[in-house]
Amino acid sequence: MMLVVVWSVPARSQCDDNPGPNGLSWDYETEKKSFSIFGFLGDAFTPRIVLDVKAIRMYVRDGRFVELTRLCGDHRAVDAIFLRSLRIAEYNIGRALFLSMAATVEHQNLDVRMPVIESVKLPLTFEEDSLFKARTRNLPSRLYSDSPNDEHGDKDKLQHFFGSAYIAYATESREFARSTGNVVEWGEAQFVVGGANDTRDRRANKQGEKFGHDLLTVKTLLPSDYLNLPVKID
C-alpha cells in the first residue's frame, strides 16, 4: 500500500500542473530563440495568429509532452493542448480553439481529385517536413476505447474535434457546426484521394460541437469531459 501512495502523489502532481519531484509538469517553457535583429523584425511584421500557431506547435513537439502523455494519459494530453492554447491566446476561448485545431492538424497535404489530372496536393500546415513529423508523432492517439491499436491510433480525430468546437463556438450554433462537419465528410469521400465518410470522424465532430457550444456558457470545461461522451450519429 505504501508503494502505491508514494507513486500516486508525484504522478498526480505532474498531471495536475504542479511539478513532480523531477520538476516535470505540463506548464513547461518551450525553447526560446536567441535574439537577432532580423528575427525581431520578422516577428514584428508577422501576424499574431501565425506566431501563436508556431508557439502551440512547438509545445506539442517538445519531448516533455511525450513523457507527460506517457505518465498522465492521452486525455490529459489533449486537455494540456487546450489549456496551453488558452494561455497563448490570453484566455480568448475562440482563439484557443482555433490554436488547438492548428496544433492537432494531422495531414500535411490534401490530395484532391481533379479532372484531367489525377490529383493535386493542397498544403494544410506549411510546416517543414521535420517539424510536421515531430509534432504529429507526439499527438495523443488513444482517445477512445475503440481506438486502433497502432502508432496512428485516433490522432486524426483531434482535428475533427477541435475544428467542430471552434465553429460551434464562433457561430454559437451546434447545427451550423454539424452541417459543416457533414459537408466536410461528404467532400472528403467525394474529392479526397483515400477519403471516406467516416462515422468515427462524425462522432468526434459531434463531441467537439457540443464542447464548443457549451463553452459559451461554462468557461471551465475541458476536452476530456467530452471525449467519452456518448453521441448519436445521424
C-alpha positions, -999 to +999 in steps of 0.1 A: +000+000+000+028+024+009+044+020-026+011+029-042+007+061-022+043+071-028+039+067-066+004+083-068+014+116-052+042+126-077+022+113-106-009+133-096+013+164-091+027+162-126-007+156-141-023+185-123+001+212-134+022+211-103+058+199-107+066+164-096+098+156-077+117+156-110+104+191-118+083+179-147+048+195-153+026+204-182+034+241-176+069+239-191+085+266-211+094+259-247+127+268-264+135+304-269+153+317-299+185+338-293+179+374-300+187+387-335+176+420-351+164+401-382+143+377-360+129+406-340+119+425-372+105+393-387+083+386-356+072+423-356+058+420-391+044+385-387+006+383-379+000+374-343-021+343-352+010+329-371+032+334-341+006+318-318+003+288-341+041+283-341+041+285-303+014+258-297+030+235-322+064+240-305+047+230-273+034+197-287+068+189-304+086+191-270+099+159-256+084+167-222+049+165-239+056+129-248+068+120-213+039+136-196+015+119-220+030+086-210+026+094-174-008+110-174-026+096-204-038+108-237-069+126-225-048+147-201-025+155-230-055+168-251-065+190-221-030+203-219-030+214-256-062+233-250-050+248-217-017+260-233-037+274-262-058+294-238-027+308-222-012+317-256-045+332-267-047+353-234-078+333-225-098+341-256-117+309-260-125+311-297-088+318-305-077+290-282-100+265-300-085+276-333-050+272-320-059+237-306-071+228-341-039+241-357-018+221-331-036+189-340-038+190-378-026+156-388-025+160-426+003+179-441-012+179-476-046+171-491-047+151-523-077+164-541-091+146-572-092+169-602-105+165-638-079+156-665-050+153-640-053+126-613-049+148-582-033+180-568-017+184-534-031+213-513-008+222-483-026+224-450+001+233-424+030+250-442+054+233-417+088+220-426+087+182-431+108+176-400+087+198-377+054+183-390+066+148-384+079+156-349+046+173-339+023+146-353+044+119-338+037+134-304-001+138-308-023+118-284-037+087-302-056+066-276-087+088-274-114+061-274-119+025-262-121+015-299-090+035-310-069+014-334-040-003-316-013+011-339+010+041-340-015+063-358-044+054-335-070+082-335-047+112-339-067+124-369-099+127-347-084+157-328-086+180-358-123+170-362-130+176-325-113+210-322-125+221-357-161+215-348-156+230-314-142+262-330-171+265-355-198+259-329-182+284-305-176+311-332-211+308-347-229+300-315-246+272-334-242+235-330-264+230-361-241+250-383-210+231-369-228+198-376-237+208-412-202+220-418-188+187-405-212+167-426-203+186-457-165+181-450-171+144-445-191+142-478-165+162-496-137+141-483-154+109-496-161+125-530-130+145-537-101+135-515-078+106-525-083+079-499-110+098-482-142+083-467-174+094-450-163+080-416-188+075-387-159+078-362-149+112-377-186+122-373-185+111-337-155+133-330-173+162-348-204+159-326-184+157-294-165+187-305-195+207-315-211+201-280-178+211-263-175+243-282-212+253-278-212+245-241-181+267-236-203+297-245-219+293-210-194+273-189-159+286-194-140+259-174-148+229-195-121+206-208-119+184-239-117+153-218-152+160-204-164+153-239-142+126-255-161+099-235-195+115-242-219+091-260-233+107-291-259+096-316-246+096-352-272+108-376 
